[in-house]
């Protein structure tokens, strides 16, 4: 593998990957997402999520988003591209 291929792979791995979104018509305000993705989700005074806008970075943010999506009892979260 060439040095340039290694640099290109590193850039691809660190590139932003979609954004976390919530469907407010489905969400019941349970709040699990805020516990599992504290860097991405806050809750309002009724417990409904306020999702940070902008793309997810690879690594920690992506893992938090995937954990929140998997745990959501109403399946109200998704990652958009």
C-alpha positions as CSV (number, residue, x, y, z in Angstrom):
1,X,0.0,0.0,0.0
2,X,1.3,3.4,-0.9
3,X,1.8,6.3,1.5
4,X,-0.9,8.3,-0.4
5,X,-3.4,5.5,0.0
6,X,-2.9,5.4,3.7
7,X,-3.4,9.2,4.0
8,X,-6.6,8.9,1.9
9,X,-8.0,6.2,4.1
10,X,-7.2,8.2,7.2
11,X,-9.1,11.2,5.8
12,X,-12.0,9.0,4.9
13,X,-12.2,7.5,8.4
14,X,-12.1,11.0,10.0
15,X,-14.7,12.6,7.7
16,X,-18.1,13.5,9.0
17,X,-20.7,10.8,8.5
18,X,-24.3,12.0,8.3
19,X,-26.3,13.7,11.1
20,X,-28.5,12.5,13.9
21,X,-32.1,13.4,13.5
22,X,-35.3,12.8,15.6
23,X,-38.8,12.4,14.3
24,X,-40.9,14.5,16.7
25,X,-44.2,12.9,15.6
26,X,-42.9,9.5,16.9
27,X,-40.9,10.5,19.9
28,X,-42.5,10.0,23.4
29,X,-39.8,12.0,25.3
30,X,-38.4,9.0,27.2
31,X,-34.9,10.6,27.2
32,X,-32.7,7.5,26.8
33,X,-31.1,9.2,23.8
34,X,-29.8,12.0,26.0
35,X,-28.1,9.6,28.4
36,X,-26.5,7.5,25.7
37,X,-25.5,10.4,23.4
38,X,-24.8,13.3,25.8
39,X,-22.5,15.0,23.2
40,X,-25.3,15.0,20.7
41,X,-28.7,15.2,22.5
42,X,-30.1,17.5,25.3
43,X,-33.7,17.3,26.5
44,X,-36.2,20.1,26.9
45,X,-38.3,20.6,30.1
46,X,-40.7,17.9,29.0
47,X,-38.0,15.4,28.3
48,X,-38.1,15.7,24.5
49,X,-34.8,15.6,22.7
50,X,-33.0,18.6,21.2
51,X,-30.5,17.1,18.8
52,X,-27.4,19.0,17.9
53,X,-27.3,20.0,14.3
54,X,-24.4,19.3,12.0
55,X,-22.6,16.2,10.8
56,X,-21.4,13.4,13.1
57,X,-17.7,12.9,13.4
58,X,-16.3,9.4,13.1
59,X,-15.6,7.7,16.3
60,X,-17.2,8.8,19.6
61,X,-20.1,10.8,18.2
62,X,-21.0,8.0,15.7
63,X,-20.9,5.4,18.4
64,X,-23.1,7.5,20.7
65,X,-25.6,8.1,17.9
66,X,-25.8,4.4,17.1
67,X,-26.3,3.5,20.7
68,X,-29.1,6.0,21.1
69,X,-30.8,4.8,17.9
70,X,-30.6,1.2,19.0
71,X,-32.1,2.0,22.5
72,X,-34.9,4.3,21.4
73,X,-38.2,2.5,22.3
74,X,-40.1,4.3,19.6
75,X,-37.4,4.2,16.9
76,X,-37.7,7.9,16.5
77,X,-34.0,8.5,15.8
78,X,-32.0,8.0,12.6
79,X,-28.8,9.0,10.9
80,X,-29.3,11.0,7.7
81,X,-26.7,11.5,5.0
